[in-house]
Structures are given as C-alpha cells and as structure tokens.
Amino acid sequence: MRTEDGLTICVPSSVVREAEDDREATRKLGYVARAAAVFRADRLVVFPDGEGERRRGGEYVRAVLGYAATPPELRKDLWGERDELRYVGVLPPLRVPWRTGSAPNGDESTTQGLVTEVGPEGRVRVNSPLREHPISLLVPSGMEVERGERVTIRVSSREPVRARITGKPEVGFQVVGADLSEALAGDGLAVATSRHGEELSVSRLGDLVADAREADGYTVAFGAPERGLPEMLGLSPEDVRAAVADGRRVEPDPGFDLWLNTIPAQGSGVVRTEEALFATLGSLTLTE
C-alpha cells in the first residue's frame, strides 16, 4: 500500500480521543491535514484503534480529513451534508495548488469524484459534480481504488451522463482507512514514532534520508494522545526500549523497519499528535 518515492502518513482512529467537542476535534484534524499538505504526503491512512476511541472513531476522522483533502470547489458536491462535517468551517486552508479539471466547453472535460463504494466486476460508485446521486463507473485495467479516494473523471457528455475514470489526481493527498499492517506493506521505509524509540541524531538522520531514497520514500506512523503505538500493539515501553537497544525487531511487528524518537529532548510530558507530525516530518523530509 505504500506509494513509490512518496510519503504515507498513518494516524489512528483514536487521534481525537481527548478533544472536548466536535469543534475542537475538527480543528485538531485540520492541523493533521495541514501537515500532510505541507510535507507533500501522497496518502493519509487512518488505521483502527477501537480500544482507544471515545466518542469519535474512524468514520469521523476519515470524513473530516477526506473533506479537508478535497479541493474547496468540489467539497459540497462530493461530500454533501454529514454530521461529522458540522464544524468544517474551522479547518485551516491547505493552500494546495489544486488542479480539479477543465470546464465543459462542448468537448470532453475533466473533473474529480469521490469513491463511496467499491463493487464487483471492477466497478465503483462515485460522488461527483455530474449528478446529485453517486454514479457507477468502471475502474481502468491495472488501477486500484479504495473507498474514500478521489479519482479523475473524463466527461464526454453531461446530459445524459457519459464519463469514465482515467486515473487519480496528481496533486494533494488521498485519505483512506486500512489496518496498520496493510498500510506498512510495500517497499518504503516504515517508521514507528515513539518516545521510547531510537533517538534521532544529526548523524543518524543522514543515514535515514539515504535509506528512504533507496526504499522509495517513507511510511510514518503516529500514536494518539496518552496512547502511543506501543500501547496499541500491546507492548510496554520496556519492550520497545530493550528491542531498540539490542537492534532487534519489536514484537509483535506489523511491519516497521525502525522505531524512532524524533523529539529526544522534549520538554513537555506529552507531545500531541499534530505536534509530532510537524517535528517528525520536518526532520525526515530534509534533503542530503
């Protein structure tokens, strides 16, 4: 599931577990989306952490992040009105140079759609500006899509609707849900962030940047407030520290190549997920 030469960010479904209300939860997710945009992530994966969720879970997190990742002029058409999106007015602008398509001029034009359902025989249902209700479209051979992803649609007629999926948007990031092990599968360098991991240093960073380039980019996973990745995997801090010190894999291992403490001199007892995103990705995306 990792993308080639890119960045995949993984956050748990419990990422807004400490938010007092939906407004604060939406604002927090806005900072997560900002980090994905600032560091040019290709994918933002929401993995399940059911034991850590409180009032809001994966469906809420995916909806708000997916809305934030959608070009502003398409949000109403693609998302409609949903309870999870009640406070999206507090989302910060991502300022991504979206290319949403071309205006209809009598010839073919392009737009974007949001995959709402993956069906049999290579067909998917897609929300789009073409019609009020989702339309059924065939996925091109060799292309894989998941629920929640945006796709590029080539339109040959709007009345009646004649359209086809041609690919995925070239800019912005996709938001999908997946198990952590699935998100880590692939060729990129998979990093678990934890205060109990290996401390990041200037010399170590140079090696990581080179390794990531050879491995086609990073997949970086983050924990939730007061519930880090070790707890989600049923590990104790001592388990992680001992394995890192001995150069062993941390077991159970969903597919991480290393555990990394990217804020080794933190002065606060807790680093929020959105803070860890900026601190971690600011280091790992440096160039040699």
N, C-alpha and C positions, 0 to 999 in steps of 0.2 A: 504493500500500500504506500510505501514511501515514494516520493517523487524523485526523479533524476535531477541532479545538480540543483537542488532546491532545499527549502526549509519546510518542515512539517512541525507544527506545534500541537502538543497534546495536553488538554486540561480535563480534569474530572467533572462529572456531572454534579459534584458537591461543591463546585468552586464558589458559589454564592451562599454557602451554608450559614455564614454569620451575618448576612445582610438583614437589617431590621424590617425592611419593607421592599415592595417591588420596585419602587423608585430607586432606592439605593442599590438593589441587585442589578437593575438595568444600567445604572451609572458605572458600576464595577465592571460589567461585561463590556461596556464601551471602552474602557481602558485596555481590556484584553484584545478587543478588535483593533484598537489603535496600535498596539504592539505588533500585531500581525501585519498591519498595513505599513508601519514604519520600517520594519525589518524585511519586508517583501516576502512574507510567507506564501507558500503555494496552497497549503492545506491547514485547516484548524480542526483537529479531531477532538470530539467530546467523548471520552470513554466513561463507562459506567462505574459509579462508586455508590451503589444503593445504600450501603450501611452508613455512609457519611452524609447523605442528603437529609434535608429537613423539609421545609415547605415547598421548595422548588427543586426540581430534578432535571434530568437530561433533556426532556422535551422543552422545558422553559429555556434552558441555556442554549440549546441549538436554535430555537426560534429567534431569540434576541440577537445572537451572534450572526445568524444567517441573514436577518434583516439588515444588520449593520454592514454586512459584506455585499449587499445588493446595491447597485447604482441607484441614487436617490430618485431619479425619474421613473424607475421601474418598481419601486417598493410597493406602492398601492396595488398595482396590477398583479404582482407576483405573490404578495402576502395577504392582501385583503385586510380584514379586521379580526384580530385574535386577542384573547385576554392577556396573553403573555406580552403583547406589544403595547400595552396601555401607556407606558411611560417612555416610549422610544424618543420622545422629544428631548430627553436629557442626554441622548447619545452624542458624543463629540463627532464632528465631521472627520472623515478619514482622509479627505483630500487626495484620493487616488485618481490618477488621470484615466477615468473610465472610458472605454470605447464600447458603447452599448449597441451600436448597429448603424444602419443607414435609414434615412426617411424614405417612405414609399414615394415613388415618382412615376408609376406606371410600369416600371420594370421590376425585377426582383429586388428585395430589400432584406436587411438582416435585423434581428432583434435578439433578446435573450428570454429564456424561460427557466422556471424552477421545477425540478423533478420532484413530484409529490408521491409517486408510486412507481415501483419497478415491477413490471408484469412479465408474463411468459412470452416466449417466442420473440425476444428481443424488442419488445415494445415497452414504452414508459408513458405515464400520464404527466403532463407538464402544464403548470400555470404560466400564462403568457399574456401580453397585451392584445393578442389576437382575438380572444373570446373571453366572456365572463367566467365560463367554467373550464376546467382542465381539458386539454386535448390529448389524444392518443397519437404518439409518433414512434416511428421505427428508429432504433439506435443503429448507426452505421456499423458495418462489419469491422471488428477489431477494436471497437471503442467500448469502454466500460463506464457505466454511470451508477451513482448511488443516490438514494433519496436525500434530498437537501442540496444537491449540487445544482449549479447553474449551467445551462447549455446554450450554445449559439444556434439560432434557428434561421434558416434561409426561407424567406416567404416569397412564393410566386403568385399567390392570389389571397386577398383578404376576404372576398365575398364571391363564392364560397371559399373557406379557408383551405389553402393548399400550402403546406410547409414541410420542411424536413430538417432534422438535426444535422449540423455539419461539423460540430466539434464543441470545445469548451472555451470560454472567454480567455483571452490571452493575458489579461491584467486582473489584479485583485486576487483574493483568496477564496477557496471553497470551504464550506463548513459541512462536516459530515459526522455521523456517530459511528463508533466502532469499538470493539474490545481492544484493550491495550496491546495484547499480543498481535492482533491483526494490524494495528497501526504501526508496529515496530518491524513488521516483516518487510524485507527488501534489502537493498544494498547500502543505504545511507548509514552514517554513524549514529547509533542510538544512545542518547544521553538521558540518564535519570538525574534530576536535580534534587539535592538534599543537603542539609547542613551536616549530615553525617558522612557525606561522600569525600572523595579526594579533594583536597584544597587546590583551587586553581591558582597557578602562579604564572608569572610572565614567561618563564622558560617552557612550562607545560602548555601554555596557550599556543605557542608557535607550533608545537607538535600536533595539537588538536586541529588547528587550521589546515595543516598539510594533510592530516588523515582524512578530514572531512572532504577535502577537494578530491582525494583519490577515491573516496567512498561515495561520491555523488551527493554530497550535502549532509544535512543534519535532520534527525528527528529528535526533538527535545520534549520531555515530559515533565509536567509540574504537578505539585500536590495542591491541597486545599487548605484553607485556614484551620490551624490546630489539628490538621490531619494530613501528614505528609505521605509520600509514596511508600515508605517502609510500612506504615500502619495499614495502608490499603492492601499491601501484599502479605500482611500477617507477619511482618518482620519486626524485630526490636532494633533500636539504634545500635546496640552492641553487635548484633548480627551483621549489620551493614559495615560498621567500622572495622570489625575483625576481618571480614572478607576483603575489604579495600586494602587494609594493611598487608594482608598476605598475598594480594594480587589474584584472588580467586573471584569467580562469579558469585554474585549474591543470589542465593536460592531461597524461595522459588524465583526463577528468572523468566520474565515474559519476553525477553529478547534484548535487554540492554547490553551495550558494549562497555559502558562505564557509568559509575555514579560520581557525580561532580558537585562540589560545594563551590558555587560561583561567587559567594559573598563570604569569604573566610573570616573577615574581621567585622562581622555585623555587630552593630552596637545595640540593636533592639532585640528583645526576646523573640519576636515573631516578625518575619518578613512576609508581607501579603503577596498573594499570587501575582497580582498585576505588577507589584514592585519587582518581584523575582524575574518576571518576563523581561522587563527592560534591562535589569542588571545583567542577566544571563546572556540575552541575545546581543546586547551591546558589546560584550566580550567575544562571543563565538562568531560573530559576523565580521570581525576585523579581518583585514587582508594582510598578507605577508609583506 
